[in-house]
Amino acid sequence: MQWSDQGASRAGRHTVIPRTLCFLRHENHLLLLRGAPNKRLWAGQLNGIGGHIEPGETPLEGAYRELREEAGVIPTELGLRAVIHVSSDHHEPGVLLLVYLGSAPSRSVCAGPEGEPVWYDLEHLPWPEMVGDLPSLLPLLLDDDRPGIIYGEYRANPDGSMRLRFA
């Protein structure tokens, strides 16, 4: 198969930047990252752990790398739980967010330049301190009775705010 066989012309099509977002559980706790105070996005807010998928790595390899770099954690299991397309109507590249959920062997973590990894009891998650979409996304991810992959779209409104939709 050739690259030209992929039909990857940009004319009238989405372009996306692939990223990972990871959440780990250990017993009844969830690992979140409190963004470093100097971060351009989400400084001081809680989010999952993740980032860009680097050239030459698979999405799963990128997820493992981000967990190692940002929290010093190597999960015992890690599986794809959601695929979310983040898009705008401004002909700018979007983001294809691959969301992973897994288990950690312990609650041992190491802080890095991206922020401080912190474990929170699942019954007492600090919802107001989280990045804006997590209160909608996390309950879906953490629902063990929900089968399969969660599909979502975050689309930019004319005022720049985002609307979320999950299938």
C-alpha positions, 0 to 999 in steps of 0.5 A: 500500500502506498501513502497516496492510497490513503486519500489524505488530501487536506482539501475539505477534510479534517486534519488532526493532531493525535494526543493521549489522555490517561487515567489510572486507578489503584484500588479506590483512588484515581490519579490526576495531574495538577498542572504546574503553575507556569503551564500555558494551559490548565495551570493549577487545574486537575487533568489526566496525564497525557500529551502529543503522540510523537512521530514513530510511536503508536498511540499506546506507546505514547500513552505509556511514555507520557505516564512515565514522564509526567508521573513516573508510573508504569501501569499494570494494564492500560486500555483504550476507553474513549476516542474524542474528536476536538474540532473547530469550524475555522479550518484549523487542525483539530485534536484526536484525543485517545483516552486510556484507562488503566491500573497502577501497581501502587500509588507511588508517583514522581512529579515532573515539569508538567505538574504534580500527580496526585491520587484522589479517593473516587468517592471524593473527587475534587470536581471544581478543581478539574479541567472543564470537560472532566466532570462530563467525561470521567463518570462515563470513563469510570462506569465499569458497566458501560461496555465498549469505547466512548465516542465523543466530539468537542466542537468550537462554538462561534464564541470559542467555548466548546460543546461536548457530545458523547455517543 
